[in-house]
């Protein structure tokens, strides 16, 4: 069901019966506990989510597809199962996934224009969400093939930042980030190929986890974008992000990458111990200018000071990135070309997408093989930092979120330059395949959200999650919320402009 088709189902009588208890439950874990103890129903939570989606679609525009009728049917079934005594981690909880993730009966357009056929079956990660009892209310907007740190395009319009509708929530998982920040769902999945979970987390005041490569299956693709892209959660709190990570994690028999299992949710309450933390302002070499905004430097410095107050040893030290970008570009552009080949009408693709796909064809074969073969050496060189240090702290982005339209109409070359300047810190960890967590770091002088990255070596999610949870308890970032974009008065939905 498209957004337009779902509007009547998500409003009117069905939406107005959402109880006050549902409105008070904001967190994923909180909703799960309330459903288990019977203080709220799945139908109430899902109706509330659908109502809020409908009320913000004209302003925030977070969703490409809304499964209103199907979600309410699934919620009613979840209520029957809960009443019968069944308990699962997310039984009856509404969540969202990004529009690059297959949901049976829905198209997967990944930000592209045109008519896409509905998928016959769920992706592995959606299968796991359903197995945990989650109700998927819809698919969130993403820029075309996930290439840019904004979520805008002719196929769906502009997805706006709930903190300031004139600015982007980031990309490419901007729809998922906007949906969580605006309170449409408690948590959502995104994908991260060059920071596409962590960047919108930073620019939407959220926690975003990029897990170890393969932690969450990308099936029906054995790997995504030549191994640089992984799936990760976005949420307001570390606990919610860790819970969604645990539920989504696991592998399909066809996956190329199968890391050992972790217990992310258990790590939330574990003391990380006294850690050695390297604070780095250095970005990997790209032969382009990447000035750091002073508000970002100040915000990340405050995070470093908070970590020092918590007893950690923090000092400035830089990883040796080398020329890691030479390995990123072939993998990214070949991945774009592979995805572009699936699009029913490639003439509708953005000119920049067509250019990246052409470059990918040129860089496939020997160049791609050399890029992939270099990964082990890059891991050894950059990973040498994790001898003297346990965690690397960097800005998530170099700038606050840009205004809507800043990058959308640029040429391919200018887009690349602007993108690298705004977001130079995230993408090397996609080449390495290692985990990172973006946490809220406060706000710019203009009130726009900023983020800091906690980065670790292979399979390091538990330590990063423990540290992020400790930092959250100190900084209490979850107490800050954006303006209510639903335009409601006493539970009624009214129209509201930007």
C-alpha beads as a LAMMPS data file, in Angstrom:
LAMMPS data file: protein, C-alpha beads

498 atoms
497 bonds

1 atom types
1 bond types

-500.0 500.0 xlo xhi
-500.0 500.0 ylo yhi
-500.0 500.0 zlo zhi

Masses

1 110.0

Atoms # bond

1 1 1 0.000 0.000 0.000
2 1 1 1.429 3.413 -0.929
3 1 1 1.448 6.416 1.365
4 1 1 -1.390 8.010 -0.567
5 1 1 -3.451 4.825 -0.463
6 1 1 -2.965 4.446 3.290
7 1 1 -4.119 7.870 4.465
8 1 1 -7.760 7.029 5.173
9 1 1 -6.815 3.829 6.976
10 1 1 -4.442 5.627 9.342
11 1 1 -6.859 8.369 10.402
12 1 1 -10.491 8.771 11.310
13 1 1 -12.111 6.331 13.691
14 1 1 -9.180 3.934 13.895
15 1 1 -6.705 6.623 14.913
16 1 1 -8.887 8.482 17.398
17 1 1 -9.243 5.478 19.686
18 1 1 -5.551 5.386 20.645
19 1 1 -5.423 5.456 24.451
20 1 1 -3.435 7.832 26.605
21 1 1 -1.214 4.973 27.729
22 1 1 0.027 4.468 24.168
23 1 1 0.886 8.147 23.871
24 1 1 3.070 7.993 26.957
25 1 1 5.169 5.070 25.721
26 1 1 8.043 6.348 23.596
27 1 1 10.802 3.755 23.874
28 1 1 11.110 0.405 22.133
29 1 1 11.977 -1.471 25.334
30 1 1 9.319 0.479 27.208
31 1 1 6.656 -0.474 24.676
32 1 1 7.727 -4.118 24.765
33 1 1 7.443 -4.236 28.558
34 1 1 4.054 -2.502 28.542
35 1 1 2.702 -4.962 25.984
36 1 1 3.972 -7.896 28.013
37 1 1 2.340 -6.681 31.241
38 1 1 -0.924 -5.829 29.504
39 1 1 -0.920 -2.084 30.181
40 1 1 -1.250 -1.291 26.467
41 1 1 -2.300 -3.152 23.327
42 1 1 -0.450 -3.538 20.085
43 1 1 -3.478 -2.182 18.265
44 1 1 -3.269 1.043 20.291
45 1 1 0.449 1.441 19.650
46 1 1 0.182 0.712 15.939
47 1 1 -2.823 3.012 15.483
48 1 1 -0.938 5.784 17.228
49 1 1 2.095 5.202 15.004
50 1 1 -0.026 5.267 11.846
51 1 1 -1.819 8.404 12.994
52 1 1 1.465 10.192 13.605
53 1 1 2.854 9.075 10.240
54 1 1 -0.187 10.462 8.458
55 1 1 -0.098 13.721 10.419
56 1 1 3.565 14.376 9.536
57 1 1 3.697 13.094 5.975
58 1 1 3.127 16.579 4.593
59 1 1 5.941 18.089 6.655
60 1 1 8.524 15.523 7.761
61 1 1 7.773 13.085 4.896
62 1 1 9.549 10.122 6.482
63 1 1 7.801 7.233 4.707
64 1 1 7.812 5.923 1.146
65 1 1 5.338 3.115 1.922
66 1 1 2.844 2.780 4.778
67 1 1 1.359 -0.657 5.574
68 1 1 -1.675 0.710 7.425
69 1 1 -4.182 -2.086 6.815
70 1 1 -1.633 -4.892 7.071
71 1 1 -0.059 -3.425 10.205
72 1 1 -3.412 -3.151 11.991
73 1 1 -4.209 -6.758 11.064
74 1 1 -0.823 -7.870 12.393
75 1 1 -1.365 -5.820 15.566
76 1 1 -4.678 -7.534 16.214
77 1 1 -2.980 -10.914 15.818
78 1 1 -0.214 -9.805 18.200
79 1 1 -2.854 -8.871 20.775
80 1 1 -4.391 -12.344 20.488
81 1 1 -0.967 -13.929 21.002
82 1 1 -0.192 -11.689 23.978
83 1 1 -3.560 -12.502 25.546
84 1 1 -2.756 -16.197 25.140
85 1 1 0.430 -15.727 27.146
86 1 1 2.992 -15.680 24.331
87 1 1 6.035 -13.492 24.915
88 1 1 8.652 -12.409 22.370
89 1 1 11.177 -9.542 22.467
90 1 1 9.091 -7.197 20.267
91 1 1 5.691 -8.891 20.124
92 1 1 3.268 -6.203 18.971
93 1 1 5.778 -3.324 18.814
94 1 1 5.604 -1.070 15.713
95 1 1 8.907 -0.506 13.889
96 1 1 9.985 0.718 10.455
97 1 1 12.547 -0.381 7.882
98 1 1 14.294 1.503 5.097
99 1 1 13.161 1.369 1.477
100 1 1 16.150 -0.752 0.452
101 1 1 14.859 -3.645 2.580
102 1 1 12.504 -6.247 1.122
103 1 1 9.089 -6.625 2.747
104 1 1 6.768 -9.203 1.186
105 1 1 4.013 -7.550 -0.835
106 1 1 5.824 -4.200 -1.059
107 1 1 8.151 -2.835 -3.755
108 1 1 11.774 -2.030 -2.952
109 1 1 12.544 1.161 -4.873
110 1 1 15.532 2.372 -2.798
111 1 1 14.759 6.009 -3.487
112 1 1 14.308 5.540 -7.230
113 1 1 11.442 6.739 -9.405
114 1 1 9.332 4.349 -11.453
115 1 1 7.165 1.297 -10.921
116 1 1 8.786 -1.514 -8.968
117 1 1 7.167 -4.941 -8.590
118 1 1 6.178 -6.070 -5.087
119 1 1 8.574 -8.494 -3.441
120 1 1 7.424 -12.063 -3.039
121 1 1 9.160 -12.654 0.291
122 1 1 10.726 -10.858 3.212
123 1 1 14.432 -10.194 3.438
124 1 1 16.214 -12.146 6.173
125 1 1 16.290 -9.171 8.537
126 1 1 12.543 -8.594 8.135
127 1 1 11.962 -12.301 8.732
128 1 1 13.868 -11.941 12.001
129 1 1 11.894 -8.852 13.006
130 1 1 8.669 -10.728 12.419
131 1 1 9.972 -13.755 14.319
132 1 1 10.525 -11.437 17.299
133 1 1 6.928 -10.236 16.970
134 1 1 7.522 -6.763 15.538
135 1 1 4.841 -5.054 13.436
136 1 1 6.363 -3.271 10.437
137 1 1 4.306 -0.143 9.834
138 1 1 6.125 0.964 6.710
139 1 1 9.243 1.624 4.672
140 1 1 11.116 4.871 5.111
141 1 1 12.529 7.233 2.506
142 1 1 16.111 7.019 1.296
143 1 1 17.985 8.978 -1.340
144 1 1 18.548 7.237 -4.670
145 1 1 20.539 4.035 -4.063
146 1 1 21.769 5.425 -0.752
147 1 1 24.531 7.529 -2.256
148 1 1 24.255 10.871 -0.462
149 1 1 23.954 12.341 3.056
150 1 1 20.532 13.844 2.347
151 1 1 17.120 12.306 1.707
152 1 1 15.629 14.140 -1.226
153 1 1 14.559 13.127 -4.723
154 1 1 11.879 13.437 -7.393
155 1 1 10.508 9.995 -6.531
156 1 1 9.286 11.077 -3.074
157 1 1 10.120 14.739 -2.420
158 1 1 12.088 16.054 0.543
159 1 1 12.401 14.324 3.878
160 1 1 12.856 17.030 6.493
161 1 1 14.560 17.165 9.864
162 1 1 12.014 17.190 12.733
163 1 1 14.298 19.550 14.650
164 1 1 14.137 22.140 11.852
165 1 1 12.098 21.430 8.740
166 1 1 14.346 23.641 6.596
167 1 1 17.245 21.204 7.126
168 1 1 17.968 17.626 6.104
169 1 1 17.912 14.784 8.631
170 1 1 20.857 13.345 6.702
171 1 1 21.040 10.278 4.544
172 1 1 20.771 7.918 3.198
173 1 1 18.717 6.530 6.112
174 1 1 17.122 9.930 6.597
175 1 1 13.578 8.622 6.551
176 1 1 14.296 6.152 9.346
177 1 1 16.031 8.835 11.402
178 1 1 13.248 11.359 10.860
179 1 1 10.614 8.761 11.775
180 1 1 12.307 8.021 15.098
181 1 1 13.158 11.634 15.921
182 1 1 9.565 12.711 15.244
183 1 1 8.192 9.914 17.414
184 1 1 6.455 8.063 14.573
185 1 1 8.115 4.814 15.691
186 1 1 10.346 4.101 18.668
187 1 1 13.113 2.626 16.509
188 1 1 13.868 1.837 12.884
189 1 1 16.433 0.077 10.763
190 1 1 18.676 1.853 8.292
191 1 1 21.640 0.833 6.189
192 1 1 25.152 2.246 6.383
193 1 1 27.499 2.179 3.381
194 1 1 29.450 5.365 4.085
195 1 1 27.851 6.553 7.326
196 1 1 24.220 6.306 6.242
197 1 1 23.042 5.249 9.717
198 1 1 25.534 7.305 11.723
199 1 1 25.186 10.574 9.775
200 1 1 21.381 10.831 10.136
201 1 1 21.730 9.721 13.762
202 1 1 24.064 12.666 14.376
203 1 1 21.868 15.152 12.525
204 1 1 18.630 13.916 14.157
205 1 1 19.847 13.602 17.805
206 1 1 19.701 9.806 17.850
207 1 1 21.820 6.777 18.642
208 1 1 22.845 4.970 15.461
209 1 1 24.781 1.713 15.406
210 1 1 26.793 0.509 12.432
211 1 1 27.455 -3.116 13.399
212 1 1 30.272 -5.399 12.361
213 1 1 29.984 -6.441 8.714
214 1 1 27.575 -9.363 8.495
215 1 1 26.182 -8.909 12.002
216 1 1 22.770 -8.359 10.424
217 1 1 22.130 -10.372 7.286
218 1 1 21.753 -8.488 4.014
219 1 1 20.094 -11.495 2.341
220 1 1 18.759 -11.837 -0.385
221 1 1 22.119 -10.220 -1.175
222 1 1 25.074 -12.300 0.101
223 1 1 26.678 -8.933 0.830
224 1 1 25.643 -5.365 0.000
225 1 1 27.641 -2.929 -2.132
226 1 1 30.706 -5.135 -2.290
227 1 1 30.729 -5.546 1.472
228 1 1 30.787 -1.895 2.531
229 1 1 27.084 -1.646 3.457
230 1 1 25.508 -3.078 6.586
231 1 1 22.163 -2.772 8.349
232 1 1 21.888 -0.989 11.685
233 1 1 19.395 0.449 14.185
234 1 1 18.383 4.033 14.916
235 1 1 16.758 4.903 18.252
236 1 1 16.591 7.585 20.927
237 1 1 18.426 5.517 23.517
238 1 1 21.273 3.040 23.589
239 1 1 19.017 0.404 25.153
240 1 1 16.497 0.644 22.319
241 1 1 19.193 0.543 19.644
242 1 1 20.835 -2.472 21.291
243 1 1 17.514 -4.290 21.633
244 1 1 16.732 -3.799 17.945
245 1 1 20.264 -4.900 17.044
246 1 1 19.883 -8.142 18.987
247 1 1 16.519 -8.877 17.381
248 1 1 17.743 -8.124 13.846
249 1 1 21.129 -9.850 14.145
250 1 1 21.860 -13.244 12.667
251 1 1 22.663 -14.850 9.365
252 1 1 21.223 -16.640 6.384
253 1 1 23.029 -19.664 4.996
254 1 1 23.920 -17.669 1.879
255 1 1 25.632 -14.764 3.661
256 1 1 29.291 -14.176 2.832
257 1 1 30.071 -12.683 6.262
258 1 1 29.074 -14.499 9.460
259 1 1 30.613 -12.919 12.575
260 1 1 30.266 -14.628 15.969
261 1 1 27.131 -13.690 17.905
262 1 1 27.105 -10.949 20.533
263 1 1 24.613 -9.915 23.247
264 1 1 24.153 -6.210 22.542
265 1 1 21.317 -5.627 25.012
266 1 1 23.273 -7.220 27.866
267 1 1 26.138 -4.805 27.179
268 1 1 23.923 -1.808 27.954
269 1 1 24.093 -2.464 31.704
270 1 1 27.694 -3.632 31.767
271 1 1 30.390 -1.329 33.161
272 1 1 32.823 -0.697 30.295
273 1 1 35.728 -0.387 32.746
274 1 1 38.339 2.341 32.524
275 1 1 39.124 2.746 28.832
276 1 1 41.879 4.387 26.836
277 1 1 40.200 6.658 24.301
278 1 1 41.900 8.333 21.345
279 1 1 40.299 11.619 20.291
280 1 1 40.974 12.348 16.626
281 1 1 40.047 15.282 14.439
282 1 1 41.865 13.803 11.434
283 1 1 39.886 12.714 8.386
284 1 1 41.131 10.176 5.860
285 1 1 42.980 11.572 2.839
286 1 1 40.718 12.549 -0.048
287 1 1 42.733 15.462 -1.533
288 1 1 39.793 17.782 -0.826
289 1 1 39.139 20.455 1.797
290 1 1 37.313 19.232 4.904
291 1 1 37.109 22.138 7.369
292 1 1 35.683 21.247 10.778
293 1 1 32.822 23.482 11.920
294 1 1 33.679 25.116 15.253
295 1 1 30.345 24.063 16.782
296 1 1 31.152 20.442 15.965
297 1 1 34.622 20.704 17.501
298 1 1 33.171 22.248 20.646
299 1 1 30.455 19.597 20.942
300 1 1 32.815 16.644 20.492
301 1 1 35.276 18.240 22.922
302 1 1 32.456 18.327 25.476
303 1 1 31.847 14.609 24.886
304 1 1 35.557 13.930 25.424
305 1 1 35.428 15.879 28.686
306 1 1 32.390 13.880 29.804
307 1 1 34.275 10.653 29.116
308 1 1 37.205 11.932 31.166
309 1 1 34.838 12.771 34.046
310 1 1 33.619 9.181 33.899
311 1 1 37.182 8.016 34.584
312 1 1 38.419 7.215 31.094
313 1 1 41.841 8.236 29.821
314 1 1 41.325 10.514 26.816
315 1 1 44.044 12.039 24.657
316 1 1 44.442 13.167 21.076
317 1 1 45.836 10.501 18.734
318 1 1 45.228 9.735 15.066
319 1 1 44.846 6.476 13.146
320 1 1 47.000 5.935 10.082
321 1 1 44.349 5.906 7.357
322 1 1 46.778 5.738 4.463
323 1 1 44.956 5.910 1.124
324 1 1 41.909 3.965 2.265
325 1 1 39.752 5.962 -0.145
326 1 1 41.318 4.130 -3.088
327 1 1 39.643 0.986 -1.798
328 1 1 36.306 2.661 -1.080
329 1 1 35.549 4.196 -4.476
330 1 1 35.637 0.981 -6.578
331 1 1 33.488 -0.905 -4.071
332 1 1 30.953 1.910 -3.774
333 1 1 30.588 2.607 -7.485
334 1 1 30.459 -1.067 -8.473
335 1 1 27.734 -1.444 -5.846
336 1 1 25.792 1.438 -7.363
337 1 1 26.093 -0.156 -10.792
338 1 1 24.869 -3.515 -9.514
339 1 1 21.823 -1.932 -7.895
340 1 1 21.120 0.338 -10.864
341 1 1 20.907 -2.749 -13.087
342 1 1 17.835 -3.861 -11.099
343 1 1 15.886 -0.647 -11.739
344 1 1 13.005 -1.197 -14.194
345 1 1 13.486 2.140 -15.989
346 1 1 17.078 3.332 -15.725
347 1 1 16.288 6.465 -17.754
348 1 1 14.598 7.803 -14.608
349 1 1 17.768 7.592 -12.551
350 1 1 19.543 10.760 -11.417
351 1 1 22.347 11.772 -13.769
352 1 1 24.787 11.379 -10.865
353 1 1 23.636 7.805 -10.343
354 1 1 24.145 6.996 -13.997
355 1 1 27.632 8.521 -13.792
356 1 1 28.523 6.445 -10.730
357 1 1 27.243 3.309 -12.427
358 1 1 29.424 4.008 -15.471
359 1 1 32.441 4.529 -13.224
360 1 1 31.635 1.291 -11.448
361 1 1 31.722 -0.593 -14.736
362 1 1 35.170 0.866 -15.431
363 1 1 36.465 -0.025 -11.958
364 1 1 35.089 -3.549 -11.818
365 1 1 37.336 -6.492 -12.539
366 1 1 41.039 -6.053 -11.659
367 1 1 40.621 -2.673 -9.941
368 1 1 37.841 -3.970 -7.712
369 1 1 39.785 -7.124 -6.891
370 1 1 42.815 -5.083 -5.849
371 1 1 40.615 -2.805 -3.737
372 1 1 39.157 -5.769 -1.905
373 1 1 42.510 -7.480 -1.519
374 1 1 43.868 -4.351 0.204
375 1 1 41.352 -4.603 3.043
376 1 1 43.455 -6.824 5.293
377 1 1 46.441 -4.455 5.070
378 1 1 44.177 -1.487 5.774
379 1 1 42.751 -3.223 8.817
380 1 1 46.248 -3.897 10.127
381 1 1 47.460 -0.331 9.531
382 1 1 44.404 1.477 10.926
383 1 1 43.871 -1.167 13.597
384 1 1 47.323 -0.479 15.057
385 1 1 45.588 2.318 16.975
386 1 1 43.811 -0.340 19.043
387 1 1 47.030 -1.452 20.675
388 1 1 47.515 1.615 22.852
389 1 1 43.809 2.577 22.766
390 1 1 40.481 0.796 23.226
391 1 1 38.141 3.227 21.457
392 1 1 38.467 5.974 18.841
393 1 1 36.355 9.122 19.347
394 1 1 35.751 11.392 16.339
395 1 1 33.052 13.756 15.113
396 1 1 30.357 11.913 13.192
397 1 1 30.166 14.758 10.673
398 1 1 32.241 17.891 10.092
399 1 1 29.239 20.212 9.873
400 1 1 25.699 20.630 11.224
401 1 1 22.920 19.370 8.919
402 1 1 22.707 21.394 5.668
403 1 1 19.549 23.091 4.477
404 1 1 17.190 21.150 2.238
405 1 1 18.258 21.453 -1.398
406 1 1 21.893 22.320 -0.696
407 1 1 23.290 19.237 -2.440
408 1 1 20.316 17.899 -4.361
409 1 1 20.835 19.827 -7.598
410 1 1 24.628 19.871 -7.781
411 1 1 26.669 18.155 -10.474
412 1 1 28.200 14.811 -9.638
413 1 1 31.650 16.282 -8.986
414 1 1 30.326 19.131 -6.825
415 1 1 28.083 16.728 -4.906
416 1 1 31.069 14.526 -4.130
417 1 1 33.109 17.510 -2.931
418 1 1 30.325 18.855 -0.744
419 1 1 29.524 15.413 0.629
420 1 1 33.139 14.697 1.560
421 1 1 33.455 18.122 3.190
422 1 1 30.352 17.598 5.332
423 1 1 30.853 13.907 6.136
424 1 1 34.534 12.866 6.048
425 1 1 34.658 10.788 9.226
426 1 1 32.302 7.843 8.794
427 1 1 33.130 6.014 5.564
428 1 1 36.572 4.475 6.407
429 1 1 34.884 2.141 8.887
430 1 1 32.736 0.801 6.040
431 1 1 35.878 -0.245 4.179
432 1 1 37.155 -1.987 7.315
433 1 1 33.797 -3.582 8.112
434 1 1 34.150 -2.663 11.800
435 1 1 31.531 -1.330 14.228
436 1 1 30.794 2.255 15.199
437 1 1 28.175 4.030 17.291
438 1 1 27.080 7.631 16.729
439 1 1 25.730 9.327 19.843
440 1 1 24.153 12.771 20.301
441 1 1 26.756 15.433 21.085
442 1 1 24.533 18.435 21.662
443 1 1 23.495 21.206 19.325
444 1 1 24.932 23.929 17.135
445 1 1 24.454 27.615 17.927
446 1 1 21.399 27.435 15.640
447 1 1 19.884 24.529 17.588
448 1 1 20.741 21.824 15.048
449 1 1 21.761 18.356 16.294
450 1 1 25.399 17.212 16.229
451 1 1 26.972 13.804 16.827
452 1 1 30.114 12.051 17.996
453 1 1 31.378 8.636 16.872
454 1 1 32.663 5.856 19.099
455 1 1 34.647 3.517 16.835
456 1 1 36.172 0.164 17.623
457 1 1 38.002 -2.804 16.123
458 1 1 36.422 -5.971 14.741
459 1 1 33.538 -7.408 16.796
460 1 1 33.776 -4.492 19.226
461 1 1 30.066 -3.645 19.519
462 1 1 29.660 -4.733 23.186
463 1 1 32.361 -2.368 24.422
464 1 1 31.081 0.512 22.297
465 1 1 27.517 -0.070 23.470
466 1 1 28.567 -0.234 27.132
467 1 1 30.512 2.997 26.767
468 1 1 27.653 4.713 24.908
469 1 1 25.195 3.663 27.632
470 1 1 27.481 5.027 30.343
471 1 1 27.823 8.290 28.424
472 1 1 24.049 8.465 27.947
473 1 1 23.492 8.190 31.690
474 1 1 25.852 11.135 32.140
475 1 1 24.560 13.384 29.331
476 1 1 20.863 12.322 29.309
477 1 1 20.424 13.263 25.668
478 1 1 17.079 11.444 25.486
479 1 1 15.494 14.267 27.517
480 1 1 15.734 16.606 24.507
481 1 1 12.963 16.285 21.906
482 1 1 12.217 18.149 18.687
483 1 1 8.990 20.160 18.248
484 1 1 5.829 18.101 17.865
485 1 1 5.212 17.979 14.111
486 1 1 1.872 16.164 14.306
487 1 1 -0.156 19.346 14.794
488 1 1 -2.445 17.708 17.339
489 1 1 -4.689 19.484 19.849
490 1 1 -6.248 17.263 22.534
491 1 1 -5.618 14.194 20.429
492 1 1 -7.130 15.630 17.234
493 1 1 -5.041 15.945 14.088
494 1 1 -4.951 19.358 12.438
495 1 1 -3.111 20.574 9.359
496 1 1 0.214 22.251 9.966
497 1 1 2.632 23.874 7.584
498 1 1 6.419 23.893 7.683

Bonds

1 1 1 2
2 1 2 3
3 1 3 4
4 1 4 5
5 1 5 6
6 1 6 7
7 1 7 8
8 1 8 9
9 1 9 10
10 1 10 11
11 1 11 12
12 1 12 13
13 1 13 14
14 1 14 15
15 1 15 16
16 1 16 17
17 1 17 18
18 1 18 19
19 1 19 20
20 1 20 21
21 1 21 22
22 1 22 23
23 1 23 24
24 1 24 25
25 1 25 26
26 1 26 27
27 1 27 28
28 1 28 29
29 1 29 30
30 1 30 31
31 1 31 32
32 1 32 33
33 1 33 34
34 1 34 35
35 1 35 36
36 1 36 37
37 1 37 38
38 1 38 39
39 1 39 40
40 1 40 41
41 1 41 42
42 1 42 43
43 1 43 44
44 1 44 45
45 1 45 46
46 1 46 47
47 1 47 48
48 1 48 49
49 1 49 50
50 1 50 51
51 1 51 52
52 1 52 53
53 1 53 54
54 1 54 55
55 1 55 56
56 1 56 57
57 1 57 58
58 1 58 59
59 1 59 60
60 1 60 61
61 1 61 62
62 1 62 63
63 1 63 64
64 1 64 65
65 1 65 66
66 1 66 67
67 1 67 68
68 1 68 69
69 1 69 70
70 1 70 71
71 1 71 72
72 1 72 73
73 1 73 74
74 1 74 75
75 1 75 76
76 1 76 77
77 1 77 78
78 1 78 79
79 1 79 80
80 1 80 81
81 1 81 82
82 1 82 83
83 1 83 84
84 1 84 85
85 1 85 86
86 1 86 87
87 1 87 88
88 1 88 89
89 1 89 90
90 1 90 91
91 1 91 92
92 1 92 93
93 1 93 94
94 1 94 95
95 1 95 96
96 1 96 97
97 1 97 98
98 1 98 99
99 1 99 100
100 1 100 101
101 1 101 102
102 1 102 103
103 1 103 104
104 1 104 105
105 1 105 106
106 1 106 107
107 1 107 108
108 1 108 109
109 1 109 110
110 1 110 111
111 1 111 112
112 1 112 113
113 1 113 114
114 1 114 115
115 1 115 116
116 1 116 117
117 1 117 118
118 1 118 119
119 1 119 120
120 1 120 121
121 1 121 122
122 1 122 123
123 1 123 124
124 1 124 125
125 1 125 126
126 1 126 127
127 1 127 128
128 1 128 129
129 1 129 130
130 1 130 131
131 1 131 132
132 1 132 133
133 1 133 134
134 1 134 135
135 1 135 136
136 1 136 137
137 1 137 138
138 1 138 139
139 1 139 140
140 1 140 141
141 1 141 142
142 1 142 143
143 1 143 144
144 1 144 145
145 1 145 146
146 1 146 147
147 1 147 148
148 1 148 149
149 1 149 150
150 1 150 151
151 1 151 152
152 1 152 153
153 1 153 154
154 1 154 155
155 1 155 156
156 1 156 157
157 1 157 158
158 1 158 159
159 1 159 160
160 1 160 161
161 1 161 162
162 1 162 163
163 1 163 164
164 1 164 165
165 1 165 166
166 1 166 167
167 1 167 168
168 1 168 169
169 1 169 170
170 1 170 171
171 1 171 172
172 1 172 173
173 1 173 174
174 1 174 175
175 1 175 176
176 1 176 177
177 1 177 178
178 1 178 179
179 1 179 180
180 1 180 181
181 1 181 182
182 1 182 183
183 1 183 184
184 1 184 185
185 1 185 186
186 1 186 187
187 1 187 188
188 1 188 189
189 1 189 190
190 1 190 191
191 1 191 192
192 1 192 193
193 1 193 194
194 1 194 195
195 1 195 196
196 1 196 197
197 1 197 198
198 1 198 199
199 1 199 200
200 1 200 201
201 1 201 202
202 1 202 203
203 1 203 204
204 1 204 205
205 1 205 206
206 1 206 207
207 1 207 208
208 1 208 209
209 1 209 210
210 1 210 211
211 1 211 212
212 1 212 213
213 1 213 214
214 1 214 215
215 1 215 216
216 1 216 217
217 1 217 218
218 1 218 219
219 1 219 220
220 1 220 221
221 1 221 222
222 1 222 223
223 1 223 224
224 1 224 225
225 1 225 226
226 1 226 227
227 1 227 228
228 1 228 229
229 1 229 230
230 1 230 231
231 1 231 232
232 1 232 233
233 1 233 234
234 1 234 235
235 1 235 236
236 1 236 237
237 1 237 238
238 1 238 239
239 1 239 240
240 1 240 241
241 1 241 242
242 1 242 243
243 1 243 244
244 1 244 245
245 1 245 246
246 1 246 247
247 1 247 248
248 1 248 249
249 1 249 250
250 1 250 251
251 1 251 252
252 1 252 253
253 1 253 254
254 1 254 255
255 1 255 256
256 1 256 257
257 1 257 258
258 1 258 259
259 1 259 260
260 1 260 261
261 1 261 262
262 1 262 263
263 1 263 264
264 1 264 265
265 1 265 266
266 1 266 267
267 1 267 268
268 1 268 269
269 1 269 270
270 1 270 271
271 1 271 272
272 1 272 273
273 1 273 274
274 1 274 275
275 1 275 276
276 1 276 277
277 1 277 278
278 1 278 279
279 1 279 280
280 1 280 281
281 1 281 282
282 1 282 283
283 1 283 284
284 1 284 285
285 1 285 286
286 1 286 287
287 1 287 288
288 1 288 289
289 1 289 290
290 1 290 291
291 1 291 292
292 1 292 293
293 1 293 294
294 1 294 295
295 1 295 296
296 1 296 297
297 1 297 298
298 1 298 299
299 1 299 300
300 1 300 301
301 1 301 302
302 1 302 303
303 1 303 304
304 1 304 305
305 1 305 306
306 1 306 307
307 1 307 308
308 1 308 309
309 1 309 310
310 1 310 311
311 1 311 312
312 1 312 313
313 1 313 314
314 1 314 315
315 1 315 316
316 1 316 317
317 1 317 318
318 1 318 319
319 1 319 320
320 1 320 321
321 1 321 322
322 1 322 323
323 1 323 324
324 1 324 325
325 1 325 326
326 1 326 327
327 1 327 328
328 1 328 329
329 1 329 330
330 1 330 331
331 1 331 332
332 1 332 333
333 1 333 334
334 1 334 335
335 1 335 336
336 1 336 337
337 1 337 338
338 1 338 339
339 1 339 340
340 1 340 341
341 1 341 342
342 1 342 343
343 1 343 344
344 1 344 345
345 1 345 346
346 1 346 347
347 1 347 348
348 1 348 349
349 1 349 350
350 1 350 351
351 1 351 352
352 1 352 353
353 1 353 354
354 1 354 355
355 1 355 356
356 1 356 357
357 1 357 358
358 1 358 359
359 1 359 360
360 1 360 361
361 1 361 362
362 1 362 363
363 1 363 364
364 1 364 365
365 1 365 366
366 1 366 367
367 1 367 368
368 1 368 369
369 1 369 370
370 1 370 371
371 1 371 372
372 1 372 373
373 1 373 374
374 1 374 375
375 1 375 376
376 1 376 377
377 1 377 378
378 1 378 379
379 1 379 380
380 1 380 381
381 1 381 382
382 1 382 383
383 1 383 384
384 1 384 385
385 1 385 386
386 1 386 387
387 1 387 388
388 1 388 389
389 1 389 390
390 1 390 391
391 1 391 392
392 1 392 393
393 1 393 394
394 1 394 395
395 1 395 396
396 1 396 397
397 1 397 398
398 1 398 399
399 1 399 400
400 1 400 401
401 1 401 402
402 1 402 403
403 1 403 404
404 1 404 405
405 1 405 406
406 1 406 407
407 1 407 408
408 1 408 409
409 1 409 410
410 1 410 411
411 1 411 412
412 1 412 413
413 1 413 414
414 1 414 415
415 1 415 416
416 1 416 417
417 1 417 418
418 1 418 419
419 1 419 420
420 1 420 421
421 1 421 422
422 1 422 423
423 1 423 424
424 1 424 425
425 1 425 426
426 1 426 427
427 1 427 428
428 1 428 429
429 1 429 430
430 1 430 431
431 1 431 432
432 1 432 433
433 1 433 434
434 1 434 435
435 1 435 436
436 1 436 437
437 1 437 438
438 1 438 439
439 1 439 440
440 1 440 441
441 1 441 442
442 1 442 443
443 1 443 444
444 1 444 445
445 1 445 446
446 1 446 447
447 1 447 448
448 1 448 449
449 1 449 450
450 1 450 451
451 1 451 452
452 1 452 453
453 1 453 454
454 1 454 455
455 1 455 456
456 1 456 457
457 1 457 458
458 1 458 459
459 1 459 460
460 1 460 461
461 1 461 462
462 1 462 463
463 1 463 464
464 1 464 465
465 1 465 466
466 1 466 467
467 1 467 468
468 1 468 469
469 1 469 470
470 1 470 471
471 1 471 472
472 1 472 473
473 1 473 474
474 1 474 475
475 1 475 476
476 1 476 477
477 1 477 478
478 1 478 479
479 1 479 480
480 1 480 481
481 1 481 482
482 1 482 483
483 1 483 484
484 1 484 485
485 1 485 486
486 1 486 487
487 1 487 488
488 1 488 489
489 1 489 490
490 1 490 491
491 1 491 492
492 1 492 493
493 1 493 494
494 1 494 495
495 1 495 496
496 1 496 497
497 1 497 498
